[in-house]
Amino acid sequence: MYGLWRPRVLGAWRVPATGPAILAVNHSHNVDGPMVMGVAPRPVHFLVKKEAFVGPLGRFLTAIGQVEVDRRSTDRTAITRALDVLSASGVLGIFPEGTRGEGDFAALRAGLAYFAVRSGAPIVPVAVLGSSDRPGRLIKALPPLRSGVDVVFGDPFEAGDGSGRRTRTALDEATEHIQKQLTDHLENARRLTGR
């Protein structure tokens, strides 16, 4: 990542040094996941769409511990593998919006709340900023080479209310709480970076 772009990393010390953690990352371009993997202080295992697991790229993603997920249905194998990462005190990376978009955390899926409530792992909000609005890209889904990209890690927070409830209502309440925390972090990150 440092060879292709000029990342500026802020707040990486906020990622817990030990124990399970979930990085919730906004997603507006293809480099978000690799950028966070490249600059995070701990190895990150992202949920990655199964369409990416083809040929040499698929073998590479498997070798570095990324979790293949079928987004068209409830992928129980991917859920189990993601929970295994957390139960082994690893770091799970999730794009809570499910796919690339505006990267503004406007529409969250329930998966993030489920993993956080089920595992008890804290969520660390991560904002990747500064490249989706830049002209001069050779490849539309990637920022221009050698451009600056800011990666801002926020304070960890708990998703649930501490009751351990995993009901639909509890997950909906957790998702609402998560969305507010992520949106607030994104606004703070934009103010901090001027992006």
Contacts in CASP RR format, 6 or more apart in sequence:
PFRMAT RR
TARGET T0000
AUTHOR 0000-0000-0000
METHOD contacts of the structure
MODEL  1
MYGLWRPRVLGAWRVPATGPAILAVNHSHNVDGPMVMGVAPRPVHFLVKK
EAFVGPLGRFLTAIGQVEVDRRSTDRTAITRALDVLSASGVLGIFPEGTR
GEGDFAALRAGLAYFAVRSGAPIVPVAVLGSSDRPGRLIKALPPLRSGVD
VVFGDPFEAGDGSGRRTRTALDEATEHIQKQLTDHLENARRLTGR
1 7 0 8 1.000
1 31 0 8 1.000
1 34 0 8 1.000
1 35 0 8 1.000
1 38 0 8 1.000
1 39 0 8 1.000
4 145 0 8 1.000
4 146 0 8 1.000
5 31 0 8 1.000
5 35 0 8 1.000
5 131 0 8 1.000
5 143 0 8 1.000
5 145 0 8 1.000
5 146 0 8 1.000
5 147 0 8 1.000
5 148 0 8 1.000
5 149 0 8 1.000
6 146 0 8 1.000
6 147 0 8 1.000
6 148 0 8 1.000
6 149 0 8 1.000
7 35 0 8 1.000
7 39 0 8 1.000
7 148 0 8 1.000
7 149 0 8 1.000
7 150 0 8 1.000
7 151 0 8 1.000
8 148 0 8 1.000
8 149 0 8 1.000
8 150 0 8 1.000
8 151 0 8 1.000
8 193 0 8 1.000
9 39 0 8 1.000
9 151 0 8 1.000
9 153 0 8 1.000
10 150 0 8 1.000
10 151 0 8 1.000
10 152 0 8 1.000
10 153 0 8 1.000
10 189 0 8 1.000
10 192 0 8 1.000
10 193 0 8 1.000
11 152 0 8 1.000
11 153 0 8 1.000
11 154 0 8 1.000
12 39 0 8 1.000
12 40 0 8 1.000
12 41 0 8 1.000
12 151 0 8 1.000
12 153 0 8 1.000
13 41 0 8 1.000
13 153 0 8 1.000
14 124 0 8 1.000
14 153 0 8 1.000
14 154 0 8 1.000
14 155 0 8 1.000
14 156 0 8 1.000
15 21 0 8 1.000
15 23 0 8 1.000
15 40 0 8 1.000
15 41 0 8 1.000
15 42 0 8 1.000
15 91 0 8 1.000
15 124 0 8 1.000
15 153 0 8 1.000
15 156 0 8 1.000
16 122 0 8 1.000
16 124 0 8 1.000
16 156 0 8 1.000
17 41 0 8 1.000
17 42 0 8 1.000
18 89 0 8 1.000
19 89 0 8 1.000
19 90 0 8 1.000
19 121 0 8 1.000
20 85 0 8 1.000
20 86 0 8 1.000
20 87 0 8 1.000
20 88 0 8 1.000
20 89 0 8 1.000
20 90 0 8 1.000
20 91 0 8 1.000
20 92 0 8 1.000
20 119 0 8 1.000
20 120 0 8 1.000
20 121 0 8 1.000
21 42 0 8 1.000
21 90 0 8 1.000
21 91 0 8 1.000
21 92 0 8 1.000
21 121 0 8 1.000
21 122 0 8 1.000
21 123 0 8 1.000
21 124 0 8 1.000
21 156 0 8 1.000
22 86 0 8 1.000
22 91 0 8 1.000
22 92 0 8 1.000
22 93 0 8 1.000
22 94 0 8 1.000
22 112 0 8 1.000
22 115 0 8 1.000
22 116 0 8 1.000
22 119 0 8 1.000
22 121 0 8 1.000
22 122 0 8 1.000
22 123 0 8 1.000
22 124 0 8 1.000
23 36 0 8 1.000
23 40 0 8 1.000
23 44 0 8 1.000
23 91 0 8 1.000
23 92 0 8 1.000
23 93 0 8 1.000
23 94 0 8 1.000
23 123 0 8 1.000
23 124 0 8 1.000
23 126 0 8 1.000
23 153 0 8 1.000
24 93 0 8 1.000
24 94 0 8 1.000
24 96 0 8 1.000
24 112 0 8 1.000
24 123 0 8 1.000
24 124 0 8 1.000
24 125 0 8 1.000
24 126 0 8 1.000
24 178 0 8 1.000
24 182 0 8 1.000
25 32 0 8 1.000
25 33 0 8 1.000
25 36 0 8 1.000
25 93 0 8 1.000
25 94 0 8 1.000
25 95 0 8 1.000
25 96 0 8 1.000
25 126 0 8 1.000
25 127 0 8 1.000
25 128 0 8 1.000
26 32 0 8 1.000
26 95 0 8 1.000
26 97 0 8 1.000
26 103 0 8 1.000
26 104 0 8 1.000
26 105 0 8 1.000
26 126 0 8 1.000
26 127 0 8 1.000
26 128 0 8 1.000
26 182 0 8 1.000
26 186 0 8 1.000
27 33 0 8 1.000
27 95 0 8 1.000
27 97 0 8 1.000
27 98 0 8 1.000
27 99 0 8 1.000
27 100 0 8 1.000
27 101 0 8 1.000
27 103 0 8 1.000
27 128 0 8 1.000
28 100 0 8 1.000
28 101 0 8 1.000
28 102 0 8 1.000
28 103 0 8 1.000
28 128 0 8 1.000
28 132 0 8 1.000
29 100 0 8 1.000
29 131 0 8 1.000
29 132 0 8 1.000
29 141 0 8 1.000
29 142 0 8 1.000
29 143 0 8 1.000
30 100 0 8 1.000
30 141 0 8 1.000
30 142 0 8 1.000
31 128 0 8 1.000
31 131 0 8 1.000
31 141 0 8 1.000
31 142 0 8 1.000
31 143 0 8 1.000
31 149 0 8 1.000
32 95 0 8 1.000
32 100 0 8 1.000
32 128 0 8 1.000
33 46 0 8 1.000
33 95 0 8 1.000
33 128 0 8 1.000
35 128 0 8 1.000
35 149 0 8 1.000
35 151 0 8 1.000
36 44 0 8 1.000
36 46 0 8 1.000
36 93 0 8 1.000
36 126 0 8 1.000
36 128 0 8 1.000
36 151 0 8 1.000
37 43 0 8 1.000
37 44 0 8 1.000
37 46 0 8 1.000
37 64 0 8 1.000
39 151 0 8 1.000
40 91 0 8 1.000
42 90 0 8 1.000
42 91 0 8 1.000
43 90 0 8 1.000
43 91 0 8 1.000
44 91 0 8 1.000
44 92 0 8 1.000
44 93 0 8 1.000
45 65 0 8 1.000
45 66 0 8 1.000
45 67 0 8 1.000
45 82 0 8 1.000
45 85 0 8 1.000
45 90 0 8 1.000
45 91 0 8 1.000
45 92 0 8 1.000
45 93 0 8 1.000
46 66 0 8 1.000
46 67 0 8 1.000
46 92 0 8 1.000
46 93 0 8 1.000
46 94 0 8 1.000
46 95 0 8 1.000
47 66 0 8 1.000
47 67 0 8 1.000
47 69 0 8 1.000
47 78 0 8 1.000
47 82 0 8 1.000
47 92 0 8 1.000
47 93 0 8 1.000
47 94 0 8 1.000
47 95 0 8 1.000
48 61 0 8 1.000
48 66 0 8 1.000
48 67 0 8 1.000
48 68 0 8 1.000
48 69 0 8 1.000
49 68 0 8 1.000
49 69 0 8 1.000
49 71 0 8 1.000
49 99 0 8 1.000
50 68 0 8 1.000
50 69 0 8 1.000
50 70 0 8 1.000
50 71 0 8 1.000
52 58 0 8 1.000
52 61 0 8 1.000
53 61 0 8 1.000
53 62 0 8 1.000
53 68 0 8 1.000
61 68 0 8 1.000
62 68 0 8 1.000
67 78 0 8 1.000
67 81 0 8 1.000
67 82 0 8 1.000
67 85 0 8 1.000
67 92 0 8 1.000
68 78 0 8 1.000
69 75 0 8 1.000
69 78 0 8 1.000
70 78 0 8 1.000
71 98 0 8 1.000
71 99 0 8 1.000
79 114 0 8 1.000
82 92 0 8 1.000
82 115 0 8 1.000
83 115 0 8 1.000
83 118 0 8 1.000
83 119 0 8 1.000
85 91 0 8 1.000
85 92 0 8 1.000
86 92 0 8 1.000
86 115 0 8 1.000
86 119 0 8 1.000
86 120 0 8 1.000
86 121 0 8 1.000
87 119 0 8 1.000
92 115 0 8 1.000
92 121 0 8 1.000
94 111 0 8 1.000
94 112 0 8 1.000
94 115 0 8 1.000
96 105 0 8 1.000
96 108 0 8 1.000
96 109 0 8 1.000
96 111 0 8 1.000
96 112 0 8 1.000
96 178 0 8 1.000
96 182 0 8 1.000
97 103 0 8 1.000
97 105 0 8 1.000
97 106 0 8 1.000
97 107 0 8 1.000
97 108 0 8 1.000
97 109 0 8 1.000
98 109 0 8 1.000
100 141 0 8 1.000
103 132 0 8 1.000
103 186 0 8 1.000
104 183 0 8 1.000
104 186 0 8 1.000
105 179 0 8 1.000
105 182 0 8 1.000
105 183 0 8 1.000
105 186 0 8 1.000
108 175 0 8 1.000
108 178 0 8 1.000
108 179 0 8 1.000
108 182 0 8 1.000
110 171 0 8 1.000
110 172 0 8 1.000
110 175 0 8 1.000
112 123 0 8 1.000
112 159 0 8 1.000
112 175 0 8 1.000
112 178 0 8 1.000
113 159 0 8 1.000
113 160 0 8 1.000
113 171 0 8 1.000
113 172 0 8 1.000
113 174 0 8 1.000
113 175 0 8 1.000
113 178 0 8 1.000
114 166 0 8 1.000
114 171 0 8 1.000
115 121 0 8 1.000
116 122 0 8 1.000
116 123 0 8 1.000
116 158 0 8 1.000
116 159 0 8 1.000
116 160 0 8 1.000
116 174 0 8 1.000
116 178 0 8 1.000
117 159 0 8 1.000
117 160 0 8 1.000
117 164 0 8 1.000
117 165 0 8 1.000
117 166 0 8 1.000
117 170 0 8 1.000
117 171 0 8 1.000
117 174 0 8 1.000
118 166 0 8 1.000
120 158 0 8 1.000
120 159 0 8 1.000
122 156 0 8 1.000
122 157 0 8 1.000
122 158 0 8 1.000
123 156 0 8 1.000
123 157 0 8 1.000
123 158 0 8 1.000
123 159 0 8 1.000
123 178 0 8 1.000
123 181 0 8 1.000
124 153 0 8 1.000
124 154 0 8 1.000
124 155 0 8 1.000
124 156 0 8 1.000
125 153 0 8 1.000
125 154 0 8 1.000
125 155 0 8 1.000
125 157 0 8 1.000
125 181 0 8 1.000
125 182 0 8 1.000
125 185 0 8 1.000
125 186 0 8 1.000
126 151 0 8 1.000
126 152 0 8 1.000
126 153 0 8 1.000
126 154 0 8 1.000
127 150 0 8 1.000
127 151 0 8 1.000
127 152 0 8 1.000
127 185 0 8 1.000
127 186 0 8 1.000
127 189 0 8 1.000
127 190 0 8 1.000
128 149 0 8 1.000
128 150 0 8 1.000
128 151 0 8 1.000
129 149 0 8 1.000
129 150 0 8 1.000
129 151 0 8 1.000
129 152 0 8 1.000
129 189 0 8 1.000
129 190 0 8 1.000
129 193 0 8 1.000
129 195 0 8 1.000
130 143 0 8 1.000
130 147 0 8 1.000
130 148 0 8 1.000
130 149 0 8 1.000
130 150 0 8 1.000
130 193 0 8 1.000
130 195 0 8 1.000
131 142 0 8 1.000
131 143 0 8 1.000
131 144 0 8 1.000
131 147 0 8 1.000
131 148 0 8 1.000
131 149 0 8 1.000
132 143 0 8 1.000
134 143 0 8 1.000
134 144 0 8 1.000
134 147 0 8 1.000
135 144 0 8 1.000
136 144 0 8 1.000
137 143 0 8 1.000
137 144 0 8 1.000
138 144 0 8 1.000
138 145 0 8 1.000
143 149 0 8 1.000
150 189 0 8 1.000
150 193 0 8 1.000
150 195 0 8 1.000
152 185 0 8 1.000
152 188 0 8 1.000
152 189 0 8 1.000
152 192 0 8 1.000
152 193 0 8 1.000
154 185 0 8 1.000
154 189 0 8 1.000
155 185 0 8 1.000
157 181 0 8 1.000
159 174 0 8 1.000
159 177 0 8 1.000
159 178 0 8 1.000
160 170 0 8 1.000
160 173 0 8 1.000
160 174 0 8 1.000
160 177 0 8 1.000
161 170 0 8 1.000
161 173 0 8 1.000
161 174 0 8 1.000
163 170 0 8 1.000
164 170 0 8 1.000
189 195 0 8 1.000
END
